[in-house]
């Protein structure tokens, strides 16, 4: 396809642009600020499917075009997602965080209740998420306080926040422990990097570091495998909240015994 100059108003693409509700893009391409020196060599547009959404409150319509010697950043057009799409996108983003160390949802607040009835919260690394089962997997030292607290009271809240998007995910549910000797813990351990394994060879979390060498010697024989555990969190409820200038948005999602979505509704922020 030959080049089209911007001052010719990209007439080849005019029907598509005008008929697909992208007037702002059209104005950008054809307005008085458009440079007549740039030659349009390629223009494609597509609606991003839900699995590829990163901003879970929007459907992004991208227009991408390359110009001679430079690239103009994508244009974004936002549409309000339905409740079903919000729930799906939230879980897809959690799944991605399990494999993407740079994801804003990679680090979660894992909230339990201690033996005195006091709430406890700490950051944990999201290791895996499954949108079909509504589960989140984290790893921990079985000598930690959270391991004991989950044993005494499996009711847990998990909080995730993406500051760049102003988006909060608060999930309520129960936690299940998989300790030494369990197939899940053994499989998770086998997939850990040597460096991550080494983080389990120190002393008990939260205790004095005076006896670290002794603890390391006792646990290090199996590279910390004996003190490694997996906690699987099963969500019953998702409280989704979006901070947005011009109007915050909040929605509640409830899941059934089979992890299916049984209720979804907008609530006051």
Secondary structure, DSSP 8 states (H G I E B T S, - for coil): ---EEGGGTTGGGHHHHHHTT-HHHHHHHHSTTS-SS-EEEEEEEEE--GGG-SSTTEEEEEEEEEETTEEEEEEEEEEE--HHHHHHHHHHHHHHHTT-TT-TTSEEEEEEE-TTS-EEEEEEE--EEETTTTEEEEEEETTSHHHHHHHH--EEEEEEEETTTTEEEEEEEEEEEE-TT-HHHHHHHHTS-HHHHHTTSSS-TTS-GGGHHHHHHHHHTTTTGGGEEEEEEEEEEEEEEE--TT--EEEEEEE-TTS-EEEEEEE--
